[in-house]
Amino acid sequence: MPLLKAWISDGRLPNLAAIARDGATGHYTHHKAFRNERCWETFLDGRPSQGCGAVFDPEHYAFRNESLQDERPQAPFHALGEGFEVCAFDLPAPLSPQVRGLQVAGWGSELNSSVPMSMPPGLLGELTAKHGGDPKFERSMAVLDQASGRQERSFRLPSLYDAEGLCRFRGDLLLAIERRTAICEDLMSRGEWNLFLALYTESHSANHVLWHLGEPFPVAPEGAPHGHALLEVCQAIDRGIGRIRRRAPADGSLVVWTIDHTLANTMDVPSLVLLPELLYRWSHPGARALAPAEADGPVPPMRTDYRRHWKHEIWSLVTATGAAELESPASQEARGDPLSWHPANWYRPLWRGMKAFALPSVSDGHVRLNVRGREAGGIVEPADFDRVLDELAALLRSATDPRTGRPLAARVLRTRQAPADEPRMPPDLIVCWDDARPADTLDCLGFGRVGPVPFFRSGGHVAHGTPVENLLLACGPGIEAGGTLRAGVLEDLPATLRALAGAPRGPGMTGRSLFEPGEPSGAGAATGAGAGAAAVGRPA
């Protein structure tokens, strides 16, 4: 958010600056809770998210992230009702028969895995044939949704150390923005929409992969391109929004908003690699599965010669024991596991025999105890639940980054007081990592050193419980130039869009339009994948 606001104010995003000048500016907040993607649930439903975004099956030791494209029990906020025509392009959402108009999902999703679909069914194919698909999916792989068994697609991220691959990915994002804008212009011309919704998900992908090509990060690839890659992507989005504004009806309002912001990634390596291996060593004293080293020696300089996909670079660090006991990413990819890239997922065959294990979280560290009577092969006695959690929390607080000497964990949070509390919540502990500097190595007394390992993504999200401020820009008839809207929460955003389209607040929605005076509607619920977005509303 600070970067975006700075670029708007200094004129490097002229179309967004013009919308701010000609209209009103608002801010709304929400709090990170569990998975980053949960903000979209709040946005789509217009109410606080009720779940954790993930499911753990204690009978089979199975874990999956819930898909935002799964059918939802209630209609989305953009189901405006009779007399309202809506076009929704590329939302991370299922198609809803209660939305009157056109819907496209999965053309260029930011999700780890997604399925392309549209309503009517032939629309997506028609748009792709005319304008082209999202280039980053040209190198995608097929995965299977763990709940429904449906086939989805997942795009591959380049290595942060591969200058050529990063340049290609940047080019893919810029081409996707051009094609996305052309599709938006096409869809806008197909009807008189009361609400036209579209996302620019390329900002999210660029934040994760291109952060270090312009912003501070411990490593940079040899031969990295000059300039600021993230700014280039945002400028392309700015030009696209300018085209959408020129195509918008004169009697409609234009709204641009953000969901989440990104900063240097301090979560990926600790949550995905260091934590799973530490818990393996804690459960199997003396054993080493991944990236072992002696904790009393100097830390080697950071390497920059990693060129393969990150999961293959990490798998190359397994010990002979690890190769025999862990499930390889190649094996998991072959059976369509959408988490084959996640090292914590490689330990899954061992969870039944571990006292505690790391769940495949894509944000903070998530730890679950293997409790007798709760898990099918439970080891920890329920009476020892408190004691073992305290022991684990102390262990995690003692782990350090040997490059800085700082503790790796900033906070260790309990999610339940007893094993049976909140059965739908997978983790027993949430580990929020130190955000002072990205870490690639862990030292822990009695368990040696894990690492160094390569970094995965250079841009990341904030920790569990952190408030996030988002930006809204709106212009159109009746919106005062240079105005400031009241402070709000995420639930107010969908209520604002409905109000500008002339629709009343939907059933169960808890927010109020940001154009209404007064205090915020309530506490924000979650945060997640950030994306530049635009909506054009014409009152019915």
N, C-alpha and C positions, 0 to 999 in steps of 0.2 A: 504493500500500500504506500509506504513512503516514496518508493521509486516512482510509482504511477502518478502520485500527486505532484512530485517534483517535475516530472516530464510534462505534465499538463500546464503547470504554472510557468515553466520556462519556454513554452511554445513548441516543444518538440513533438507534441501530439495536438496539432492545431484544430482538428475537428472536434475532439473532446473539449478542448479549451473553448471553442465557439459555442458548444452546447451549454457549458457552464456559464459563459457570458450571457447567452440569450435566454437562459432559463434558471432553474433552481438547483441547488446543491444540497444533498442530505447525507447523513451518516447513520448507520445502524450496526449494532453489534450482536455477536453471538459468542458462545463459549465452546471451545474444542471439547468434545466428549467422545472417547473411544476412537472409532474410525473417522478419517477425514471426510469420507464421502457422505456422512450422515447429514451434513448441511442440506444436501439435495432433498432428503426426505422432508425436512422442515419446509423447504421452499415449495416442494410439490404439494404437500398436504396443507400448508398454511397453519401448522400447529407444531408444538415441540415433538421431536422424534421420540418414540417410546422404546426403541430397541438399542442394541449395541452394534448392529451391523454385521455380526458374525454369530455362528452357531457351533457349539461343541457337543458331540454325541459321546457321553461317558461310557456307553455300552461298547462301542466299536472304536473309540479313540479317533474319531473322525472330526475334522475341522473344515469349515468352509466359510467364506465371506458371502454374505447375502448380496444378490445382484439387485441393483436399482431398476433393472428391467423386469424383475418378477412382478406378477400381478399384485396390485395393492387392494386392500379391503374398501377403500373409499375413492371417490372420483378425485382427480387432481384439481388444483385450484383453477386451472384454465378450462375446465368444463363449465362454461359460463351459463349454459341453459338455453332454452328455446329462444329463438330470435337473435342469437349471437353466433357469428361465424369466426372460427379460430383457425390459424395456421401455426403449427409448432414444428420447428425444424431442429433436429438433432439434440433434443433434450435427453439426459440420462434417465429415461423413464419408460415404462411400458406404454403401449398404445391403449387408448381408452375409447370404447364405443360411446362414452358419454360426451366426448368432445366433438362438436359439430364442425366439420371442415376437413382439413388436411393435416396428417401427422407423418413425420419421418423420424426414425431413431436409428442410431448406429451407423450413420454415414461416415462420421469421423470421430468416434467416441473417445473420450479421455480415460475411460474405465480400463482396468486391467484386462478385462475380457468383455465382449459385447456381441450382440447379434443384430445385424442390419434388418430392418423391417419398416413397413409403411402401411398407411391406411389412406386411400385404397392400396391393395397389395402391389400393383404394378408401378406405383408412383416412384419409388426409390430407384428401380431399374431404369425408368425413363429419365430421371434426373441424372443418374450416373452416365448413361449413354450419351446424353446431351452435353454435360459439363465435365464429366470425369469423376473419378472417385478420390478418396483421400490417399495421397501417395504413400503415407507411412504404412498403410495396410498392404502395400504390394509385397512387403517382406514379413507378412504376418504368419502365425501358425494357428492351427486348429486346436481348440481345447474343448473340454466338456464341462457344462455346468453340473456341479456336484449334486444339486437337488433334483433337477428336472432331467438331466442327461442330454439336454439339447446341445448341439454343436455351436460354439461361439468362436470368435477370432480374437487373437491377442497380438498386438504389434510388438516388435523387438526394439529395445533401446540400444543405441550405440554405446560403446565404451567411452567413458569420460576422457580417456587417454588417446583416443583415436581421432586425430584432427580431420582426416579425410571423412570418416564416418559422421563426425559432428557436422561438418560442412554439408554433407548430403542430407542429414536430418534437418538442418536449418533450411535448406532449399525445399525439402518436402513440406515443411510447415508454411513457408511463404507461398508455395503453389497451392496448398490446401486453403489458405486464407483467400486467395484469388478465386478459387473454384467455389468456396463456401459463399462468398459475396455474390457471385454470379447466380448461384442457386437461390439465394435470398431474393435477389431482384426478380428472378423468374417467378418464384412463388408469390411475391407481393403483387405481381401483375395478374394473377389468376383469380382474384376475387376482391371484394370490398370487405376486408377483414376488420372485425371489431377488435381483435387482438392478434398480432403477429409476433411470435416468440422465436428467437434464434440465439444460439450461443457461438462464441469464438473460443473453442476449447484449445486452440493452439497456444494461447497464453499459458495455460496450465502445463502443457507438455514442454514448452520452452523454459518455464520456470524450473522444472525438475532437471532437464538435461543440459541446458545452455547457460545456467547461472554463472558458472566459472569462466565463461567467455565474456568477461566484462565486469563481474563483481568479485570481491575478495573470496578466495578459497585456497586451501593449502597446496593444491597442485593445479597445473595447467599443462595441456598436451603440447608436445614438441611440434612446432609448425602450426600453432593455433592461429586462426585468422585474426586480423586486426579488427578493431571496432567493438561494438557492444551488441552481441547477438540477440539478447533479450529485447533491447531497445528496437532493433530492426523488426522483430516480430510484432511488437506493440505498435510500431509505426505503420506496418502493413494492416493491422487490425483497425487502427485509426482511420486509414484511408478507406477501408471497407465500410466502416460506420458512416463516414462522410457520404459514400454512395447510397447507403440505405436512407440516410436523412434526405438526400435529394429526391429519392424515389417515394418517400413517405407522403401520404395525403396531407393537403394543407390544413384540413380540419382535424388532424390526428395529433397525438402527443408522441414524442420519442423519449424513451427511457433507456439509459445505459447504467448497468450496475455491476458490481463485483461480488464474488463469494469467496472469501478467504484471501490471504496474502502469503507470499513465499519469502523465505530467507535462506541463508546458508544451511545446508542439510547437516544436522548433528544427530539424526535418529537412525539412519539406515544401517550403518555398520554396527553400532551397538545392539540394535534390536534384532537385526537379521543374522548376524554372525557371532558377535562376542558373547551375548547372553545365552543363546542355545548351547554353545560349547562350554561355557562356564557351568551351566546346570548339568550338562552331561558329566563333567569332571566331578562335580559335587555329588552326583548320584553314583558314580563309579570311581572311587578314589584310586589314583594312580593311572587311570586310563586317559588317553588323549586321542581324539578323533580328527581334530582340525587345527591347523596352523599352530603347532606347539613351538615354544621357545623357552629358554631359561630367563626367569624374571630378574636375575641379578646382573645381566649383561646389558651393554648399551643398546639402544634402539637403532636399528639400521636406518639410513636416510630413506625418505619416501621415494619409491620407484615411479617412473612414468612410462614404462615400456609395456603396459598391459594393453593388448589389442583385441583379444577375443571377447565374446560376450561375458559379462560379469560372472554369471553362474559357472561358466567353464573355468575362469580364472580362480574362483573360490574353490571349486571342486579339485583343482590341481594341487591344493594345499592339504588334502586329506592324508592322514597316516594310513599305514597298512590296516590298522584296527578300524579306522573310519571307513576305508574302502570295503571292508568285510561287513560292517554293521549298518552303515547308513544306506539309504536308498538313493541312488545317483540321480542327478537331474535328467540324464538321458533316459533312464528307466521311467521316471515320472512323466517326462514329455511324451514318451512313446504311448502311454495310456491316456494322454489328454488331460493330465492334471494341470489346472490353471495356476497352481502355485509351484510348478517345477523349478522356477527360478529362485525360490525363496529357501535359503539354507536351513532355516528352522524346520521347514517341511521335510527335509531329508532325514531328520531324526525321528520322524513319526513312527516307524516300525519299533522304536525303542521306548516309546512313551509308557507302555504298559509296565515296563520294568524299571522305570525311573521314579524317584521320590517326588520330583517336580520337573517340569519341562516348559520350554518357551513355546508359546503359540505363534503361528506365522502372522504376526502383526505387521502392518505396513506403516505404523506410526510409532507410538511409544512401545517400550517393552512390555509384553503381557506374559505373566507366569501363572501356571496352574499346578496345584498340588494333586498328586495321585492318591486320593483318599479312599480308604476301605469303606465300602457301603455306598459310596457315591460313584466312583469309577469301578468298572467291572473287575479290574485287576488291582484294586487299590492297595497301597502299601502303608501309607501314613494312617495311623489310628485317628478317628475323629477326636478323641480326647487330647491328642497331640497337635491339633490343628493350629491353635494359637502359638504354641511353642515353636513349631516348625516354621510358621510364617515369620515369627520374630527372628529366628535364626537366619532365614533366607534374607530378610530385610537387612540384617546386620552384615551379612556376606556381601550383598550388593552395594551397600554403602561403603564397604572397605575397598572395593575394586577401584583402581586408579588408571588414569592415562599416563603411562610412563614418559611420554614426551613433555608433559607439563607438570606432572605430580599432582594434578587436581583429581578429586573424586569424579568418577564417571557418572554416577547417579546424583541428580539434584534433589529428587524426591522419590520415595517409595510409598505407594498408596495402597491400602487394603480396600477391597471392594465389598467384602462381606465379613460378618462377625462369626458365622457358623457355616460349615460346609454346605448345608441345605438352603441357605439364604439365596435369594435371587437366582433361581436355577437356570434362567435364560442367559445369565451373564458368564461368558467363558472364563475370564481371568480372575484369579484370587488376588493378584498383585499387579499394579501398573507401575512401571519404572519410567520416570521422566528424566531424561538425560541432561547432563550439563550442556548448555548451549553456548559456552564461551568460545569453543573451537571444535571443529570436527575431529573425531578420534578414529584412529585406525588400529589401535592396539589396546589391550587390557592386561593389567597386572593384578593378581590377587594372591595374597599370602596363602601358601599351602596348595595352590592350584596352578602355579606357574603363570606363564604369559600366553595370551592368545594374540596372534598377529606378529608383524603388521600384515594387513590385508588391503586390497585395493578398494577405493571408494566406488559406490554404485551410482548415485545421483548427487549432483552438486547443490540442487535446490530442494528444500523440504518445507515441512509445516511446523506449526507450533505445538507445544506439549498439551496434554490433557488438562483441562481446566483453565486454559489461557483465554482471556477475552480477545476477540478479533474485531477490529473496526473495518467496516466496508463502506464503499463509496457509491452514491447514486447521483446521477445527473439527469435532469428532465427538462424538456422544453416543449412548447406547444401553446395552443390557445388557452388563455386564462392562467398561464403559469408566469409569475412575475420574473422579469429579467433580473439576474443578480440576487434572487431571493435565497433564503436559507430555510430548509425544512427542519421540523423538530427532530430531535434525536429519537431513534427507534431501535427495534430489534428485528431479527431476521424474519419473524412471522409477519411483520408489517409490510415486507416487500411484496408478497403475492396479493395482500389486501390492497396495496397501492395500485398494482397493475389492474386488478379487477375494477377498482373505482374509476380509473382513467378510461376503461372500456365501457363504463356506464352500468356495470353489473354490481349487484349487492354482495355483501360478504357471504361466502359460501358456508354450507353446514359444517359445523365443527371447527371452523377457522377461528383463531384466537387473536389475530393481528388487526390493526386498524391502518387506514391509509396514512402515509407520512405527511400528506397534505392537511390532515386533521390536526388541530392544535391539541396540546395536552402532553401528558407524560407518556413514556414508552408503555407498550401493552403488557410487558412482562419480561421475564428473564429469557435471554437467547438460549437456544438448545444445543447447537452443535456447529462445527465448522467442517470444511472439506475442500474439495477440489476447486481451485479458483479458476474462473473463466470470464473473459470479457463477454458481455451479453448485451443484447439490444431488444427492445420491445416497442412496437408501434401500436398504439391504441386509438381507435375511432369510436366514440360513444355510439351505442345503438340508438 
